[in-house]
Amino acid sequence: ANDCAQLLASLRTSNSTTVPALHPFEALKWPCISLPDATHVASLYAHRAINTVHKHTSDDVSAPLSFHNSEHSFPITKVSFDSIKCASSPKRKIRVGYVSPDFTSKHPLAFLMQDVFQYHNTDQFQIFLYSLSKADVCPEVNAIRAASHQFVEFSAGSNPQDISQKLIETDELDILIDLCGYAGTTKVAELMAAISGRIPIVSYMGFPGSTGAPYMDYMVCDPVVVPPALRRYYTERLIYMPHCYFVNSHKTCG
């Protein structure tokens, strides 16, 4: 009880220049942390990423969302996608990017996603995969590499701004899917903040809660993970899968 009281007190005093000791992923597990409070925690981490990338002060960026245990209803993303023009010919294939630090045998994501990429319609889509860590050699990662149009590894010291330039200006992505969220390093959030507003960004698989981030436009989910009655506590536009949003290797699901 005392731990919960201390956690809740720290949330009340957090602002855009500080983040609570509670990590967004941990916030989803504490029974005393409400869903609005969990999204508030995520929002604080999102704004830290914005401040880090753009070197803004607390006066230069909008304040994190504040709605402790309230019935706050989030606005939809402010980005107008009607104004985003295709960098190349509209007749070219749609370029979809996936980014994660977990294309490795040491993380379950590679096992779960190993068969997903091969099922994209290659007549319509080109798949670009970006690893934010050293991708090892294993059957799962090999399958992922083989299914991509391009597989790029970035070193641990890569600057988010430099990575965003590669994704946007060199590869000319049309949409980016974040497979990590707050499950990994802060670099992922900083990369998303650097790309904000330039192409649509989708949250999928890695983090099952709202990112609370103004730069995250969509979230893939299902009615179990995000019951429609709780939609108001998610800052993203929600893309509901008809059955289950979670994927697994079809070869290993007896």
N, C-alpha and C positions, 0 to 999 in steps of 0.2 A: 504493500500500500504506500509506504514511504517513497519507494522507487518511482511509482507511478506519479505521485504528487510532485516529486522533483522534476520528472520529465515534463509534466504539463506546465509547471512553472517556467521551465526553460523555454518552452514554446511560446509562452506569453511575452517573453522579453527578447526573443530573436527578431532580427530585422535584416534589411537587405545587405548589410555589411558583415553580418555574422551568420553562422549556421549552427544549429543545435548539435549537441554531442550525438544525438540520435540520427542514425543513417536512414534514408528513405526506405530501404529494404527492411530494416529492423522495425520501422514504424508500422509496417503492415502486420507484424507479428504480435505486437503488444496489445492485449485485450483492452487495456484502459485507454488506448489511443484511438479516437474515433476516425472514421474515414475522412471527414473534413480536415482533421488535424494532420493525418498522414499526408494528404495532398498539400497542406501548408508546409510541412517539412520538405517535401519534394520541391515546392516552389522556391524555398530558400536556397536550396542547392542549385536550382536552375539559374537563379539570379546571381549566385556566386560565379557560375560559369560565364554568364554574360559580362559581369564586371571584369573577370579575368581576361577574356578575349578582347573586349573593347576598351579595357582600362578606364571604365567609367567610375565616377564617384556615385555615392548613393543619390545625389541630386540629379544625375544625368540619366538614370534609368527609372522606369516605373517601379513602384514598390511591389514586393511579393504579395500574393493574395493573402488576405487575412480573414478567417471565417471560423474561428474556433467553435466547434459544436453548433454552428449556425445552419440555417436552411438556405445558405448561399447558392445561387444558381449561376454557373459560369457562362460567360459569353462565348460564342464560337470564335474560332481563330480570326484575327484581324486581317490576315493576308488575303488579298483579292487575287485568286488564281486566274481570273479572266485577263488580268493585265500581264501575266507572265507569258512571254512568247517563246516559242521553240527556237533554240539557238541555230539549228540547221533546218534542212528541208522538212516540212511536215510529213512528207511521204516516207521518211526514213523510219527505221525500227525504233520503238520506244526503248530508251536506255534506262534500265532499272539498276540501282546500286544497293548493295547490302553491305553494312559495315559492322564489324565485331572484333573484339580482342580475343575471341574464344574459338577460332578455327584451329583447334588442337585436340589431341587425344586426351588431354588432361581436363577437359571440360565437357559436360554432357551436351552442349549445344551442337557440336560437330556430329555426335551420334544421332541426335534427334533430327537435324536438318540435312543429313547426308544425301537423302533421296529427293528432297524438295526441288532443288534447282533444275534437275533434269526434266521436270514436267512443265517448264515454261514453254510457251509456243514460240519457237525460234524463228518462225516466219514473221512474227510481230514484235518480238522483244530481244534485246541484247542484255545479258546479265553481267554486271561488273561486281566483283567481290573484293572487299578491302579488309585486310587483316591489320589490326592495330598492334599486333605482336607477332613474334616469329611463329609461323605455322609449321608444325612438325610433319613428318612423313608417317602416315598411318592410312589404313584403308578408307576411313571416313573422310579425312581431309583430301585424299587423292580423288575420291568420288566428287567431292565438292569442286575441286580444281577443274576436273574434266568437264563439268557441266557449265562452266562459266566462259563467257567471251574473253574475259580478262580477270586475272587474279593478281592483286597487288598487295605486297607486304610493306608496311611502314615500320620504321624502327621506333623503339620506345621513346626516343628523344625528338621525334618529329613534331613540328609546330602545327597546331590545329589550323592556323591560317594557311600554311603551305599545303596541308592536306586538302583543305576546302578548294584551293585554287586548282589542284589536280582534278578533283571531282567535277567542279563546275566548268572551268575554262578549258581544260585539256580533254577530259572525257565527255563533257557536255551532257551530264546526266539529266534526265527528265524528272526523276523521283528518287528519293533515298529512303531506305528502310533501316532503322536502327534496331539491331538484334540484341542490344545490351541494356540500354537505359541506365539505371543507377546500379546495375548488378556488377559493373566493372569499374575501371579507373575513371577519374574525373575528366580525362582527355576526351572521352566519348561525348559527354555533355558539352564540353568546350567546342568540340568540332561541330555539333549540332547548332550551337549558338553562333558560330562563325558563318554557318550556311543560312541562317535564319532569313526567310523571306525570298530567297533566291530560287529555290525549288521546293515543292512540297516534301515534308519529312513525316515518316510514319514510324510509330513505336510498335514493336512486335516481339513476342517471345520472351525477351530477357527480363523485362520488368512488368509484373502483372497489375500495377497500380497506375494512377495518373502521374505523369511527370511534373505536373504543375508548371510547365514551361511554356512561355509565349511563343517559342520557336518550334514547338512540336505540334504539327497540324492534325494528324490523325492517329488513332490507336486501333489496332485489330484486336477484337475481343469476341466473347460470346455471352449469351444471357446468364450463364452461371458465374463467370468471372465478373461481369458488370451487369447486375440486374437492372432492367430499365428504370426502376424506381430510384436507383442511386446515380443515374446518369448526371444529375446536377453537380455531383462532386468531381467530375472529370473535365479537365480543361480542353481536351482534344475533341475533335469530331470523331465519333465512334463508328467503326466499320464492323458490324456484327456478322460473324460467321453463323450459318444456319444450325450447326450442331456443336462443334468444338473448335476453338481457335488453335489449340495446342496440336503440334504435329509430332510424328515419330516415324522412324524408318519402317516402311511397309514390309520390309523383308524380315524384320525381327518381331513383328506384332502377330504372334501365332493366331 
